[in-house]
């Protein structure tokens, strides 16, 4: 971690201070994560969901509009 030395009295404290956070579900990544587009996710499911969400937003999807592409209901 940037060449610095840390001392913790428990593994839990080390996780809270140093573990990466999943950009989708915001959980701490304790083990091996899934890296995609420069981001590290806790699982392939979170990475896939973010990929689909980015695709929808690039296509003009508006999550705040009533009736949208996800529900199939016309606005």
Gaussian input, Z-matrix of N, CA and C with variables (Angstrom, degrees):
# hf/3-21g

backbone

0 1
 N
 C     1     B1
 C     2     B2     1     A1
 N     3     B3     2     A2     1     D1
 C     4     B4     3     A3     2     D2
 C     5     B5     4     A4     3     D3
 N     6     B6     5     A5     4     D4
 C     7     B7     6     A6     5     D5
 C     8     B8     7     A7     6     D6
 N     9     B9     8     A8     7     D7
 C    10    B10     9     A9     8     D8
 C    11    B11    10    A10     9     D9
 N    12    B12    11    A11    10    D10
 C    13    B13    12    A12    11    D11
 C    14    B14    13    A13    12    D12
 N    15    B15    14    A14    13    D13
 C    16    B16    15    A15    14    D14
 C    17    B17    16    A16    15    D15
 N    18    B18    17    A17    16    D16
 C    19    B19    18    A18    17    D17
 C    20    B20    19    A19    18    D18
 N    21    B21    20    A20    19    D19
 C    22    B22    21    A21    20    D20
 C    23    B23    22    A22    21    D21
 N    24    B24    23    A23    22    D22
 C    25    B25    24    A24    23    D23
 C    26    B26    25    A25    24    D24
 N    27    B27    26    A26    25    D25
 C    28    B28    27    A27    26    D26
 C    29    B29    28    A28    27    D27
 N    30    B30    29    A29    28    D28
 C    31    B31    30    A30    29    D29
 C    32    B32    31    A31    30    D30
 N    33    B33    32    A32    31    D31
 C    34    B34    33    A33    32    D32
 C    35    B35    34    A34    33    D33
 N    36    B36    35    A35    34    D34
 C    37    B37    36    A36    35    D35
 C    38    B38    37    A37    36    D36
 N    39    B39    38    A38    37    D37
 C    40    B40    39    A39    38    D38
 C    41    B41    40    A40    39    D39
 N    42    B42    41    A41    40    D40
 C    43    B43    42    A42    41    D41
 C    44    B44    43    A43    42    D42
 N    45    B45    44    A44    43    D43
 C    46    B46    45    A45    44    D44
 C    47    B47    46    A46    45    D45
 N    48    B48    47    A47    46    D46
 C    49    B49    48    A48    47    D47
 C    50    B50    49    A49    48    D48
 N    51    B51    50    A50    49    D49
 C    52    B52    51    A51    50    D50
 C    53    B53    52    A52    51    D51
 N    54    B54    53    A53    52    D52
 C    55    B55    54    A54    53    D53
 C    56    B56    55    A55    54    D54
 N    57    B57    56    A56    55    D55
 C    58    B58    57    A57    56    D56
 C    59    B59    58    A58    57    D57
 N    60    B60    59    A59    58    D58
 C    61    B61    60    A60    59    D59
 C    62    B62    61    A61    60    D60
 N    63    B63    62    A62    61    D61
 C    64    B64    63    A63    62    D62
 C    65    B65    64    A64    63    D63
 N    66    B66    65    A65    64    D64
 C    67    B67    66    A66    65    D65
 C    68    B68    67    A67    66    D66
 N    69    B69    68    A68    67    D67
 C    70    B70    69    A69    68    D68
 C    71    B71    70    A70    69    D69
 N    72    B72    71    A71    70    D70
 C    73    B73    72    A72    71    D71
 C    74    B74    73    A73    72    D72
 N    75    B75    74    A74    73    D73
 C    76    B76    75    A75    74    D74
 C    77    B77    76    A76    75    D75
 N    78    B78    77    A77    76    D76
 C    79    B79    78    A78    77    D77
 C    80    B80    79    A79    78    D78
 N    81    B81    80    A80    79    D79
 C    82    B82    81    A81    80    D80
 C    83    B83    82    A82    81    D81
 N    84    B84    83    A83    82    D82
 C    85    B85    84    A84    83    D83
 C    86    B86    85    A85    84    D84
 N    87    B87    86    A86    85    D85
 C    88    B88    87    A87    86    D86
 C    89    B89    88    A88    87    D87
 N    90    B90    89    A89    88    D88
 C    91    B91    90    A90    89    D89
 C    92    B92    91    A91    90    D90
 N    93    B93    92    A92    91    D91
 C    94    B94    93    A93    92    D92
 C    95    B95    94    A94    93    D93
 N    96    B96    95    A95    94    D94
 C    97    B97    96    A96    95    D95
 C    98    B98    97    A97    96    D96
 N    99    B99    98    A98    97    D97
 C   100   B100    99    A99    98    D98
 C   101   B101   100   A100    99    D99
 N   102   B102   101   A101   100   D100
 C   103   B103   102   A102   101   D101
 C   104   B104   103   A103   102   D102
 N   105   B105   104   A104   103   D103
 C   106   B106   105   A105   104   D104
 C   107   B107   106   A106   105   D105
 N   108   B108   107   A107   106   D106
 C   109   B109   108   A108   107   D107
 C   110   B110   109   A109   108   D108
 N   111   B111   110   A110   109   D109
 C   112   B112   111   A111   110   D110
 C   113   B113   112   A112   111   D111
 N   114   B114   113   A113   112   D112
 C   115   B115   114   A114   113   D113
 C   116   B116   115   A115   114   D114
 N   117   B117   116   A116   115   D115
 C   118   B118   117   A117   116   D116
 C   119   B119   118   A118   117   D117
 N   120   B120   119   A119   118   D118
 C   121   B121   120   A120   119   D119
 C   122   B122   121   A121   120   D120
 N   123   B123   122   A122   121   D121
 C   124   B124   123   A123   122   D122
 C   125   B125   124   A124   123   D123
 N   126   B126   125   A125   124   D124
 C   127   B127   126   A126   125   D125
 C   128   B128   127   A127   126   D126
 N   129   B129   128   A128   127   D127
 C   130   B130   129   A129   128   D128
 C   131   B131   130   A130   129   D129
 N   132   B132   131   A131   130   D130
 C   133   B133   132   A132   131   D131
 C   134   B134   133   A133   132   D132
 N   135   B135   134   A134   133   D133
 C   136   B136   135   A135   134   D134
 C   137   B137   136   A136   135   D135
 N   138   B138   137   A137   136   D136
 C   139   B139   138   A138   137   D137
 C   140   B140   139   A139   138   D138
 N   141   B141   140   A140   139   D139
 C   142   B142   141   A141   140   D140
 C   143   B143   142   A142   141   D141
 N   144   B144   143   A143   142   D142
 C   145   B145   144   A144   143   D143
 C   146   B146   145   A145   144   D144
 N   147   B147   146   A146   145   D145
 C   148   B148   147   A147   146   D146
 C   149   B149   148   A148   147   D147
 N   150   B150   149   A149   148   D148
 C   151   B151   150   A150   149   D149
 C   152   B152   151   A151   150   D150
 N   153   B153   152   A152   151   D151
 C   154   B154   153   A153   152   D152
 C   155   B155   154   A154   153   D153
 N   156   B156   155   A155   154   D154
 C   157   B157   156   A156   155   D155
 C   158   B158   157   A157   156   D156
 N   159   B159   158   A158   157   D157
 C   160   B160   159   A159   158   D158
 C   161   B161   160   A160   159   D159
 N   162   B162   161   A161   160   D160
 C   163   B163   162   A162   161   D161
 C   164   B164   163   A163   162   D162
 N   165   B165   164   A164   163   D163
 C   166   B166   165   A165   164   D164
 C   167   B167   166   A166   165   D165
 N   168   B168   167   A167   166   D166
 C   169   B169   168   A168   167   D167
 C   170   B170   169   A169   168   D168
 N   171   B171   170   A170   169   D169
 C   172   B172   171   A171   170   D170
 C   173   B173   172   A172   171   D171
 N   174   B174   173   A173   172   D172
 C   175   B175   174   A174   173   D173
 C   176   B176   175   A175   174   D174
 N   177   B177   176   A176   175   D175
 C   178   B178   177   A177   176   D176
 C   179   B179   178   A178   177   D177
 N   180   B180   179   A179   178   D178
 C   181   B181   180   A180   179   D179
 C   182   B182   181   A181   180   D180
 N   183   B183   182   A182   181   D181
 C   184   B184   183   A183   182   D182
 C   185   B185   184   A184   183   D183
 N   186   B186   185   A185   184   D184
 C   187   B187   186   A186   185   D185
 C   188   B188   187   A187   186   D186
 N   189   B189   188   A188   187   D187
 C   190   B190   189   A189   188   D188
 C   191   B191   190   A190   189   D189
 N   192   B192   191   A191   190   D190
 C   193   B193   192   A192   191   D191
 C   194   B194   193   A193   192   D192
 N   195   B195   194   A194   193   D193
 C   196   B196   195   A195   194   D194
 C   197   B197   196   A196   195   D195
 N   198   B198   197   A197   196   D196
 C   199   B199   198   A198   197   D197
 C   200   B200   199   A199   198   D198
 N   201   B201   200   A200   199   D199
 C   202   B202   201   A201   200   D200
 C   203   B203   202   A202   201   D201
 N   204   B204   203   A203   202   D202
 C   205   B205   204   A204   203   D203
 C   206   B206   205   A205   204   D204
 N   207   B207   206   A206   205   D205
 C   208   B208   207   A207   206   D206
 C   209   B209   208   A208   207   D207
 N   210   B210   209   A209   208   D208
 C   211   B211   210   A210   209   D209
 C   212   B212   211   A211   210   D210
 N   213   B213   212   A212   211   D211
 C   214   B214   213   A213   212   D212
 C   215   B215   214   A214   213   D213
 N   216   B216   215   A215   214   D214
 C   217   B217   216   A216   215   D215
 C   218   B218   217   A217   216   D216
 N   219   B219   218   A218   217   D217
 C   220   B220   219   A219   218   D218
 C   221   B221   220   A220   219   D219
 N   222   B222   221   A221   220   D220
 C   223   B223   222   A222   221   D221
 C   224   B224   223   A223   222   D222

   B1=1.4370
   B2=1.5225
   B3=1.2693
   B4=1.4624
   B5=1.5205
   B6=1.3306
   B7=1.4535
   B8=1.5098
   B9=1.3254
   B10=1.4640
   B11=1.5176
   B12=1.3199
   B13=1.4549
   B14=1.5171
   B15=1.3210
   B16=1.4607
   B17=1.5293
   B18=1.3102
   B19=1.4638
   B20=1.5251
   B21=1.3268
   B22=1.4620
   B23=1.5168
   B24=1.3260
   B25=1.4574
   B26=1.5250
   B27=1.3479
   B28=1.4662
   B29=1.5218
   B30=1.3147
   B31=1.4531
   B32=1.5226
   B33=1.3360
   B34=1.4603
   B35=1.5265
   B36=1.3245
   B37=1.4696
   B38=1.5304
   B39=1.3182
   B40=1.4586
   B41=1.5242
   B42=1.3268
   B43=1.4705
   B44=1.5202
   B45=1.3243
   B46=1.4604
   B47=1.5245
   B48=1.3155
   B49=1.4603
   B50=1.5253
   B51=1.3388
   B52=1.4574
   B53=1.5258
   B54=1.3266
   B55=1.4719
   B56=1.5287
   B57=1.3345
   B58=1.4639
   B59=1.5225
   B60=1.3334
   B61=1.4595
   B62=1.5259
   B63=1.3245
   B64=1.4636
   B65=1.5368
   B66=1.3371
   B67=1.4616
   B68=1.5285
   B69=1.3252
   B70=1.4684
   B71=1.5260
   B72=1.3464
   B73=1.4772
   B74=1.5274
   B75=1.3177
   B76=1.4654
   B77=1.5290
   B78=1.3219
   B79=1.4666
   B80=1.5265
   B81=1.3284
   B82=1.4613
   B83=1.5235
   B84=1.3236
   B85=1.4590
   B86=1.5227
   B87=1.3318
   B88=1.4561
   B89=1.5206
   B90=1.2911
   B91=1.4598
   B92=1.5273
   B93=1.2988
   B94=1.4553
   B95=1.5207
   B96=1.3189
   B97=1.4454
   B98=1.5188
   B99=1.3097
   B100=1.4637
   B101=1.5213
   B102=1.3207
   B103=1.4595
   B104=1.5172
   B105=1.3342
   B106=1.4632
   B107=1.5197
   B108=1.3120
   B109=1.4678
   B110=1.5265
   B111=1.3172
   B112=1.4547
   B113=1.5111
   B114=1.3291
   B115=1.4642
   B116=1.5210
   B117=1.3297
   B118=1.4544
   B119=1.5266
   B120=1.3262
   B121=1.4686
   B122=1.5236
   B123=1.3220
   B124=1.4677
   B125=1.5207
   B126=1.3435
   B127=1.4619
   B128=1.5197
   B129=1.3180
   B130=1.4621
   B131=1.5270
   B132=1.3248
   B133=1.4605
   B134=1.5332
   B135=1.3266
   B136=1.4695
   B137=1.5201
   B138=1.3254
   B139=1.4618
   B140=1.5279
   B141=1.3262
   B142=1.4586
   B143=1.5339
   B144=1.3270
   B145=1.4577
   B146=1.5211
   B147=1.3289
   B148=1.4559
   B149=1.5265
   B150=1.3364
   B151=1.4610
   B152=1.5236
   B153=1.3292
   B154=1.4623
   B155=1.5255
   B156=1.3381
   B157=1.4579
   B158=1.5250
   B159=1.3335
   B160=1.4595
   B161=1.5276
   B162=1.3234
   B163=1.4657
   B164=1.5332
   B165=1.3382
   B166=1.4647
   B167=1.5269
   B168=1.3282
   B169=1.4590
   B170=1.5216
   B171=1.3383
   B172=1.4635
   B173=1.5212
   B174=1.3203
   B175=1.4648
   B176=1.5140
   B177=1.3300
   B178=1.4577
   B179=1.5180
   B180=1.3293
   B181=1.4576
   B182=1.5146
   B183=1.3198
   B184=1.4604
   B185=1.5242
   B186=1.3518
   B187=1.4608
   B188=1.5142
   B189=1.3265
   B190=1.4624
   B191=1.5180
   B192=1.3290
   B193=1.4558
   B194=1.5269
   B195=1.3122
   B196=1.4621
   B197=1.5179
   B198=1.3294
   B199=1.4482
   B200=1.5224
   B201=1.3114
   B202=1.4674
   B203=1.5072
   B204=1.3126
   B205=1.4549
   B206=1.5285
   B207=1.3446
   B208=1.4573
   B209=1.5249
   B210=1.3322
   B211=1.4559
   B212=1.5210
   B213=1.3400
   B214=1.4610
   B215=1.5119
   B216=1.3292
   B217=1.4695
   B218=1.5222
   B219=1.3101
   B220=1.4545
   B221=1.5232
   B222=1.3195
   B223=1.4692
   B224=1.5054
   A1=109.68
   A2=116.31
   A3=123.60
   A4=112.96
   A5=117.99
   A6=121.50
   A7=114.92
   A8=117.27
   A9=120.99
   A10=110.07
   A11=116.98
   A12=123.23
   A13=109.22
   A14=115.99
   A15=122.07
   A16=109.07
   A17=116.24
   A18=121.54
   A19=107.70
   A20=115.97
   A21=121.40
   A22=109.12
   A23=116.29
   A24=119.50
   A25=112.48
   A26=116.72
   A27=119.45
   A28=109.72
   A29=114.29
   A30=120.77
   A31=110.32
   A32=117.36
   A33=121.70
   A34=112.02
   A35=116.32
   A36=120.07
   A37=110.68
   A38=116.70
   A39=120.62
   A40=110.42
   A41=117.28
   A42=121.30
   A43=110.09
   A44=117.55
   A45=120.98
   A46=111.95
   A47=116.66
   A48=120.33
   A49=114.26
   A50=117.49
   A51=119.52
   A52=116.68
   A53=117.58
   A54=119.46
   A55=111.16
   A56=114.79
   A57=120.43
   A58=109.16
   A59=115.98
   A60=122.24
   A61=108.73
   A62=116.57
   A63=121.62
   A64=109.00
   A65=118.45
   A66=120.27
   A67=113.66
   A68=117.35
   A69=119.58
   A70=112.13
   A71=117.35
   A72=120.17
   A73=113.06
   A74=117.08
   A75=124.05
   A76=114.27
   A77=117.51
   A78=119.50
   A79=108.83
   A80=116.03
   A81=120.89
   A82=108.98
   A83=117.35
   A84=122.32
   A85=107.32
   A86=115.59
   A87=121.10
   A88=110.83
   A89=117.12
   A90=122.04
   A91=108.80
   A92=116.32
   A93=121.90
   A94=109.56
   A95=116.55
   A96=120.86
   A97=110.71
   A98=115.63
   A99=122.65
   A100=106.59
   A101=116.60
   A102=120.56
   A103=110.03
   A104=115.00
   A105=120.98
   A106=109.05
   A107=116.24
   A108=123.15
   A109=112.45
   A110=116.98
   A111=121.18
   A112=115.24
   A113=117.53
   A114=121.68
   A115=108.34
   A116=117.02
   A117=121.38
   A118=108.68
   A119=115.77
   A120=122.92
   A121=109.58
   A122=116.71
   A123=120.19
   A124=111.90
   A125=117.49
   A126=120.62
   A127=110.27
   A128=115.59
   A129=120.91
   A130=110.26
   A131=117.03
   A132=121.01
   A133=110.93
   A134=116.78
   A135=119.76
   A136=111.15
   A137=117.82
   A138=121.29
   A139=110.46
   A140=117.07
   A141=121.62
   A142=110.56
   A143=117.10
   A144=120.08
   A145=110.61
   A146=117.68
   A147=121.00
   A148=111.42
   A149=116.96
   A150=121.36
   A151=109.91
   A152=117.59
   A153=121.36
   A154=111.03
   A155=117.26
   A156=120.84
   A157=110.58
   A158=117.27
   A159=120.42
   A160=111.35
   A161=116.74
   A162=121.84
   A163=110.45
   A164=117.19
   A165=121.10
   A166=110.96
   A167=116.90
   A168=120.25
   A169=111.57
   A170=118.17
   A171=121.20
   A172=111.00
   A173=116.77
   A174=121.19
   A175=113.75
   A176=118.02
   A177=120.83
   A178=114.48
   A179=118.60
   A180=121.82
   A181=109.79
   A182=117.20
   A183=122.36
   A184=108.37
   A185=118.75
   A186=120.58
   A187=113.56
   A188=118.64
   A189=121.05
   A190=112.92
   A191=117.11
   A192=121.60
   A193=108.98
   A194=118.05
   A195=121.26
   A196=109.16
   A197=117.03
   A198=120.79
   A199=108.26
   A200=116.77
   A201=118.45
   A202=110.52
   A203=115.66
   A204=122.08
   A205=112.88
   A206=117.20
   A207=119.34
   A208=112.05
   A209=117.35
   A210=119.74
   A211=112.70
   A212=115.82
   A213=119.46
   A214=112.34
   A215=118.20
   A216=122.76
   A217=108.57
   A218=115.99
   A219=120.36
   A220=110.78
   A221=115.79
   A222=120.65
   A223=110.95
   D1=82.77
   D2=178.15
   D3=59.03
   D4=28.34
   D5=177.66
   D6=74.27
   D7=6.68
   D8=-179.97
   D9=-93.20
   D10=152.71
   D11=178.07
   D12=-104.41
   D13=135.81
   D14=179.95
   D15=-122.45
   D16=148.14
   D17=174.88
   D18=-129.15
   D19=125.83
   D20=-179.93
   D21=-125.61
   D22=152.06
   D23=178.78
   D24=-90.66
   D25=-6.58
   D26=176.15
   D27=-154.84
   D28=158.86
   D29=177.95
   D30=-64.48
   D31=-36.49
   D32=179.69
   D33=-60.08
   D34=-41.36
   D35=178.85
   D36=-65.44
   D37=-39.10
   D38=178.75
   D39=-64.07
   D40=-42.93
   D41=179.11
   D42=-61.45
   D43=-47.50
   D44=-178.35
   D45=-60.85
   D46=-34.03
   D47=-176.86
   D48=-86.73
   D49=-35.19
   D50=-167.95
   D51=-116.89
   D52=-19.99
   D53=-174.69
   D54=-69.21
   D55=144.40
   D56=175.10
   D57=-68.74
   D58=158.98
   D59=179.88
   D60=-114.99
   D61=133.37
   D62=178.07
   D63=-65.70
   D64=126.55
   D65=-178.80
   D66=-69.34
   D67=-13.36
   D68=179.40
   D69=-92.86
   D70=-58.94
   D71=-174.53
   D72=-101.25
   D73=-6.11
   D74=175.63
   D75=66.21
   D76=22.17
   D77=174.91
   D78=-86.38
   D79=159.89
   D80=178.13
   D81=-76.71
   D82=136.11
   D83=179.42
   D84=-93.63
   D85=104.70
   D86=-175.60
   D87=-90.28
   D88=-40.35
   D89=-176.79
   D90=-102.20
   D91=-150.01
   D92=179.50
   D93=-76.16
   D94=130.71
   D95=178.09
   D96=-99.53
   D97=-178.06
   D98=178.15
   D99=-110.20
   D100=118.86
   D101=-178.41
   D102=-97.08
   D103=131.72
   D104=178.89
   D105=-151.69
   D106=128.60
   D107=179.32
   D108=53.03
   D109=40.06
   D110=177.05
   D111=79.24
   D112=3.64
   D113=178.47
   D114=-114.29
   D115=149.40
   D116=177.60
   D117=-112.21
   D118=122.88
   D119=-179.66
   D120=-106.58
   D121=159.08
   D122=-179.82
   D123=-74.85
   D124=-23.44
   D125=-177.28
   D126=-153.60
   D127=165.52
   D128=176.33
   D129=-65.78
   D130=-30.74
   D131=179.63
   D132=-63.79
   D133=-45.06
   D134=177.87
   D135=-64.92
   D136=-40.62
   D137=178.32
   D138=-62.51
   D139=-42.91
   D140=179.98
   D141=-64.88
   D142=-43.19
   D143=-179.47
   D144=-62.36
   D145=-44.90
   D146=178.85
   D147=-62.25
   D148=-39.97
   D149=178.47
   D150=-61.37
   D151=-44.62
   D152=179.82
   D153=-66.97
   D154=-39.23
   D155=179.41
   D156=-64.60
   D157=-44.41
   D158=177.66
   D159=-61.15
   D160=-38.93
   D161=178.43
   D162=-63.18
   D163=-42.86
   D164=178.75
   D165=-65.24
   D166=-43.71
   D167=-178.33
   D168=-66.82
   D169=-36.91
   D170=176.24
   D171=-65.74
   D172=-29.49
   D173=-179.07
   D174=-84.49
   D175=5.65
   D176=177.24
   D177=93.85
   D178=10.67
   D179=178.55
   D180=-63.98
   D181=132.57
   D182=177.85
   D183=-116.15
   D184=104.86
   D185=-176.79
   D186=-68.54
   D187=-10.14
   D188=-177.55
   D189=-98.83
   D190=-2.68
   D191=179.13
   D192=-85.52
   D193=136.44
   D194=175.92
   D195=-70.89
   D196=132.54
   D197=-177.10
   D198=73.90
   D199=109.71
   D200=-176.87
   D201=-146.62
   D202=-176.18
   D203=-174.99
   D204=-63.81
   D205=-27.67
   D206=-178.19
   D207=-74.13
   D208=-35.90
   D209=-178.05
   D210=-89.86
   D211=-21.63
   D212=-177.81
   D213=80.35
   D214=7.37
   D215=-178.63
   D216=-96.12
   D217=131.20
   D218=179.58
   D219=-70.14
   D220=146.20
   D221=-179.45
   D222=-75.33

